[in-house]
Amino acid sequence: MEKKFNIDVVILWVDGEDEAHKIKVAKYLNNVDLLNSKGFKTRFNQKNEIKYCVDSILKFAPYVNSIYIVTDNQIPPFLKESNSDIYNKVKIIDHKVIFNGFDEYLPVFNSNAIETMVSKIPNLSENYICFNDDMILIKPTKPTDFFDINGIPIIRGKYMPFESDKFFKKLAIILGLKKIKTKGYLGYKRKQDFFFKLMGKSNKICVNHTPFSFRKSTMEIFFKMNPDIFLNNIKFRFRNENNALTQSISAFEEVNNNAAILKNDYQLIQLDSPKKNIFWIKLKLYLGENNPKKIFLNIQSLDLYSVSKVNYLKNWLDKLYL
C-alpha cells in the first residue's frame, strides 16, 4: 500500500577540518588541548561519509520527499561539485534558521542541542527520519520500514536494564576488570539511561546507531510541556552529560502513548571500532550483505581507520551505488 503522507530525512553534518570551524570551536572551548584529542576530533572530522549517506537514501529510499542537511555555514563538497539535478531533493539548512529566536545559543557544536531544534526546519513534514552522516542504507527500503500506513513510527529498540544495573558489568567492576565510568562520560548508552531515569523509569528502551523515525508533533508537544528539558538541551554549546537524547524522548513518548511499533531487531551492520582488523570488517560486510534483514550500515569514526581500511570500505560502497 502506498504511503499517504510525506516522509523527510534530516542529517546533521559538520566539516571539522574546515579552518573557519576550527577557529570557531577554539573560541568557545575551555580546554583547547581537546582540539587535538582523537575522541573529540572524530565527532567533527569526516571522510565524505555524507555523500554515501545521501546516495544511499536516493537509491534505496526513493519515496523520501526532501533531504535536509543541517549545518553551520558549510556545504558538503559533493554538492558543490555536482552539476546534475540528481541532488534536487537535498536542501541545506543553516543552524541560524532552526535557532531563530534562540540566537544566544549560537554557535553550537552539540549534536543533542541541534537535534532538539530539528522540528523548527521550515516545511519539515510531520513524519521524518533522522540519520547521522555515518548511517547508510545498503538495501531497498519501504516507507513501512519506518512508519506504518497511518504514520505511526517504527522504533527500533529493546527494553534493557540501565548500564549500571547490568550483572556482568557490576561483576567486572568488583573484580577490577572494568573501571567505573566517571562523571562527564558521554557514552550513548549512558545518555539513554539519564533520560529514562529522569522520567522515573526502572529500565530503558535502548536504541542503536540506526536511522530513527520521528513525528514532529510529538517532539513539539513534549518540549512545550517540558521547557526545562528543552532549555537544558540547547544551552550547552558542547555535549553535556545532562542532555536528553531526542531518540530517547521520542521512544518514551510514543511507546507510553501506544503510538509506536517497537521493533527489537536493529537490522544493523555496525563497524564500531577502527582497531578491528580488515578480515573482521570483510566478514561483517559479507554476512550483512547476504542477510536480507540487514538494511543499515553504521561506520563509526571512519576518520580514525587506516588508509587501507578506508579504501576498502569506500570501494565496497562505490560498488553498491553504481
Phi and psi in degrees as a GROMACS rama.xvg file:
@    title "Ramachandran Plot"
@    xaxis  label "Phi"
@    yaxis  label "Psi"
@TYPE xy
-73.24  149.876  GLU-2
-68.8144  148.02  LYS-3
-104.911  10.8711  LYS-4
-148.876  159.056  PHE-5
-78.7207  148.47  ASN-6
-125.838  123.138  ILE-7
-105.98  164.658  ASP-8
-120.992  140.439  VAL-9
-122.342  130.735  VAL-10
-127.897  126.183  ILE-11
-86.408  136.943  LEU-12
-147.585  144.818  TRP-13
-148.31  142.543  VAL-14
-99.5438  96.4247  ASP-15
-71.5378  -11.2692  GLY-16
-90.7574  -5.0255  GLU-17
-68.2355  127.207  ASP-18
-61.2749  -38.8777  GLU-19
-62.0015  -38.1833  ALA-20
-67.8425  -41.9983  HIS-21
-59.4931  -42.697  LYS-22
-63.7327  -41.1505  ILE-23
-64.6084  -43.7414  LYS-24
-62.2599  -46.6486  VAL-25
-59.3917  -32.7319  ALA-26
-63.8401  -31.6821  LYS-27
-108.716  -3.34607  TYR-28
-88.4059  123.256  LEU-29
-65.4684  -40.4054  ASN-30
-109.363  94.9839  ASN-31
-67.4471  -16.8684  VAL-32
-63.2307  -24.4278  ASP-33
-62.0918  -25.5111  LEU-34
-57.5152  -26.7216  LEU-35
-102.326  2.26961  ASN-36
-83.6522  140.804  SER-37
-60.3994  -43.1009  LYS-38
-61.0376  -36.4243  GLY-39
-78.5522  -46.5814  PHE-40
-62.388  -36.685  LYS-41
-67.2146  -18.0737  THR-42
-69.8344  -24.3044  ARG-43
-114.219  -27.1852  PHE-44
-73.9814  157.505  ASN-45
-150.876  157.513  GLN-46
-120.976  38.4084  LYS-47
65.4762  26.3314  ASN-48
-57.5199  -30.4908  GLU-49
-56.1987  -34.6998  ILE-50
-65.6603  -43.7505  LYS-51
-65.6324  -38.061  TYR-52
-59.9938  -51.4751  CYS-53
-65.6624  -45.3109  VAL-54
-59.5353  -37.6637  ASP-55
-67.2621  -36.4114  SER-56
-67.9748  -44.1262  ILE-57
-62.522  -37.1437  LEU-58
-82.5912  -43.8773  LYS-59
-105.318  -1.56517  PHE-60
-140.698  59.7808  ALA-61
-64.6614  -14.1684  PRO-62
-75.2858  -12.2915  TYR-63
-63.1402  134.597  VAL-64
-78.1535  -59.7052  ASN-65
-133.911  148.547  SER-66
-115.627  111.496  ILE-67
-98.7187  121.67  TYR-68
-102.229  115.47  ILE-69
-96.1917  122.123  VAL-70
-152.58  174.429  THR-71
-110.554  87.7658  ASP-72
55.4139  39.2212  ASN-73
-134.899  157.617  GLN-74
-132.544  128.138  ILE-75
-56.8657  138.955  PRO-76
-54.0394  -37.8861  PRO-77
-65.6328  -26.6395  PHE-78
-76.3432  -35.546  LEU-79
-65.5107  -35.6995  LYS-80
-85.216  -16.4701  GLU-81
-82.9883  132.637  SER-82
-107.403  -1.32532  ASN-83
-96.78  173.535  SER-84
-95.6138  15.5844  ASP-85
-60.3528  -27.1737  ILE-86
-104.759  28.9226  TYR-87
-70.6759  -12.4999  ASN-88
-80.8927  -14.2547  LYS-89
-86.5236  131.315  VAL-90
-129.276  133.969  LYS-91
-90.1586  127.986  ILE-92
-118.041  118.923  ILE-93
-80.7864  150.898  ASP-94
-53.7058  -33.8118  HIS-95
-62.3829  -29.0459  LYS-96
-69.2319  -49.2532  VAL-97
-81.1655  -18.5986  ILE-98
-98.2274  16.3572  PHE-99
-59.1881  124.944  ASN-100
92.9262  -11.7393  GLY-101
-128.827  36.5586  PHE-102
-61.6547  -23.3931  ASP-103
-65.4331  -15.2693  GLU-104
-94.6992  5.64514  TYR-105
-99.529  150.396  LEU-106
-73.1682  158.482  PRO-107
-130.75  140.304  VAL-108
-124.642  16.701  PHE-109
-107.022  111.024  ASN-110
-61.4348  -31.5626  SER-111
-64.3545  -39.8054  ASN-112
-66.3498  -43.4928  ALA-113
-65.4863  -43.0901  ILE-114
-61.932  -32.3559  GLU-115
-62.5468  -28.8771  THR-116
-97.2602  1.17476  MET-117
-56.9654  -36.3736  VAL-118
-64.2734  -10.802  SER-119
-91.1044  5.27171  LYS-120
-63.0907  125.571  ILE-121
-58.6111  132.689  PRO-122
67.771  13.4851  ASN-123
-62.4005  135.251  LEU-124
-70.747  159.794  SER-125
-58.1671  -39.9482  GLU-126
-102.598  121.538  ASN-127
-143.962  159.771  TYR-128
-120.182  128.591  ILE-129
-96.0831  125.783  CYS-130
-110.496  147.334  PHE-131
-85.403  160.282  ASN-132
-71.1254  -8.42392  ASP-133
-100.633  14.0415  ASP-134
-103.399  129.279  MET-135
-134.583  136.763  ILE-136
-82.6332  138.622  LEU-137
-121.247  -0.79684  ILE-138
-146.591  160.643  LYS-139
-58.583  139.501  PRO-140
-122.125  166.372  THR-141
-120.864  158.306  LYS-142
-52.5446  -34.967  PRO-143
-74.3078  -1.85032  THR-144
-75.6227  -14.5792  ASP-145
-123.763  -31.0291  PHE-146
-144.567  146.995  PHE-147
-76.7971  -179.719  ASP-148
-66.4236  -15.1113  ILE-149
-100.584  6.88248  ASN-150
88.8244  7.64764  GLY-151
-73.5909  129.166  ILE-152
-70.5109  140.24  PRO-153
-88.6921  116.372  ILE-154
-110.138  118.164  ILE-155
-85.6941  106.659  ARG-156
-165.908  160.332  GLY-157
-131.986  140.094  LYS-158
-68.4448  124.109  TYR-159
-142.306  153.821  MET-160
-68.8395  160.766  PRO-161
-63.7469  153.53  PHE-162
-55.3609  -39.6161  GLU-163
-71.9378  -13.3613  SER-164
-98.8509  -4.63147  ASP-165
-72.0646  128.035  LYS-166
-57.135  -49.1154  PHE-167
-69.1401  -29.1775  PHE-168
-70.2536  -40.65  LYS-169
-60.9213  -44.7526  LYS-170
-63.4851  -42.6865  LEU-171
-62.4781  -37.0116  ALA-172
-68.1573  -42.43  ILE-173
-61.4192  -39.2071  ILE-174
-81.9087  -2.56991  LEU-175
78.0945  15.4345  GLY-176
-88.7851  -12.0634  LEU-177
-143.153  139.028  LYS-178
-85.506  148.649  LYS-179
-71.8392  131.741  ILE-180
-66.9503  130.379  LYS-181
-87.3731  164.366  THR-182
-57.6875  134.338  LYS-183
103.482  -12.8558  GLY-184
-70.6948  127.552  TYR-185
-111.312  36.8873  LEU-186
-60.7114  148.682  GLY-187
-59.147  -43.9331  TYR-188
-70.6299  -38.3046  LYS-189
-66.5845  -35.0726  ARG-190
-66.9137  -32.9279  LYS-191
-66.154  -41.4256  GLN-192
-55.6165  -45.028  ASP-193
-54.8029  -47.7824  PHE-194
-68.7456  -44.5113  PHE-195
-68.104  -31.5163  PHE-196
-66.6355  -39.9786  LYS-197
-59.2032  -34.4158  LEU-198
-85.8987  4.43614  MET-199
81.2381  19.053  GLY-200
-88.6797  156.958  LYS-201
-101.074  -4.21827  SER-202
-150.684  -174.433  ASN-203
-135.291  161.194  LYS-204
-93.1545  107.324  ILE-205
-85.4888  116.83  CYS-206
-100.624  165.443  VAL-207
-124.534  -172.079  ASN-208
-83.831  66.6118  HIS-209
-123.767  160.322  THR-210
-54.8082  142.461  PRO-211
-123.679  132.176  PHE-212
-87.3237  128.624  SER-213
-124.211  155.581  PHE-214
-115.239  127.731  ARG-215
-58.1446  -42.7212  LYS-216
-63.2369  -35.5144  SER-217
-61.249  -45.4571  THR-218
-69.2601  -40.6457  MET-219
-63.2162  -43.8816  GLU-220
-66.0316  -43.5263  ILE-221
-59.8907  -47.9642  PHE-222
-70.3518  -28.6133  PHE-223
-67.2574  -38.607  LYS-224
-81.2866  -17.0234  MET-225
-130.374  65.1875  ASN-226
-62.7009  -25.401  PRO-227
-67.3811  -40.6283  ASP-228
-68.6877  -39.8321  ILE-229
-58.1755  -51.7849  PHE-230
-64.8128  -40.0854  LEU-231
-64.8269  -29.0662  ASN-232
-74.3588  -37.2269  ASN-233
-95.2814  -10.7883  ILE-234
-83.2504  -14.3183  LYS-235
-94.6961  122.859  PHE-236
-68.683  -30.3569  ARG-237
-118.383  162.828  PHE-238
-53.3813  141.666  ARG-239
-134.524  143.247  ASN-240
-64.596  -15.743  GLU-241
-99.0599  13.2048  ASN-242
-76.7799  144.014  ASN-243
-97.6009  128.769  ALA-244
-69.3465  133.186  LEU-245
-64.3796  -31.7027  THR-246
-63.657  -40.1121  GLN-247
-68.4112  -39.1753  SER-248
-59.9982  -48.8835  ILE-249
-62.5755  -46.7733  SER-250
-59.4268  -45.0259  ALA-251
-60.5044  -50.5814  PHE-252
-66.4856  -48.8916  GLU-253
-66.9293  -42.9738  GLU-254
-69.1165  -41.1865  VAL-255
-60.094  -33.3289  ASN-256
-95.5482  13.9297  ASN-257
51.9446  38.8633  ASN-258
-121.167  31.945  ALA-259
-148.055  155.368  ALA-260
-107.388  112.878  ILE-261
-86.8625  121.194  LEU-262
-114.332  119.815  LYS-263
-90.4885  9.35732  ASN-264
-105.869  115.729  ASP-265
-71.4412  -20.2323  TYR-266
56.0653  39.9633  GLN-267
-122.044  136.254  LEU-268
-100.247  119.682  ILE-269
-117.766  119.848  GLN-270
-102.695  98.1613  LEU-271
-107.165  6.42363  ASP-272
-150.479  125.983  SER-273
-70.1352  -10.0129  PRO-274
-82.181  -17.5797  LYS-275
-65.4379  144.85  LYS-276
-76.5824  164.786  ASN-277
-62.8518  -31.2887  ILE-278
-67.5292  -37.5507  PHE-279
-64.1702  -43.1352  TRP-280
-61.6573  -46.449  ILE-281
-62.4406  -40.7956  LYS-282
-65.0414  -45.3426  LEU-283
-59.2972  -44.0519  LYS-284
-67.375  -41.1742  LEU-285
-63.46  -48.5725  TYR-286
-64.209  -40.7188  LEU-287
-68.2041  -40.5167  GLY-288
-63.5074  -31.1995  GLU-289
-97.7047  7.26413  ASN-290
-106.905  109.86  ASN-291
-61.0292  -18.9616  PRO-292
-79.4818  -19.7152  LYS-293
-83.8118  113.303  LYS-294
-120.228  -8.88525  ILE-295
-118.691  145.579  PHE-296
-126.058  131.771  LEU-297
-123.717  119.288  ASN-298
-111.631  105.476  ILE-299
-86.5991  134.678  GLN-300
56.9532  50.1617  SER-301
-58.6401  -28.8857  LEU-302
-64.7713  -16.1989  ASP-303
-96.7484  -3.72146  LEU-304
-75.4628  154.546  TYR-305
-66.5195  160.417  SER-306
-58.0972  -42.2611  VAL-307
-64.8929  -38.3582  SER-308
-69.8478  -41.4389  LYS-309
-60.6677  -44.6552  VAL-310
-62.7105  -41.4157  ASN-311
-62.7892  -46.6663  TYR-312
-63.9271  -41.82  LEU-313
-67.1416  -38.6442  LYS-314
-64.2231  -39.9743  ASN-315
-62.8188  -43.7122  TRP-316
-69.9726  -39.3208  LEU-317
-58.7733  -41.149  ASP-318
-66.4975  -33.5445  LYS-319
-66.2618  -33.129  LEU-320
-106.396  10.2021  TYR-321
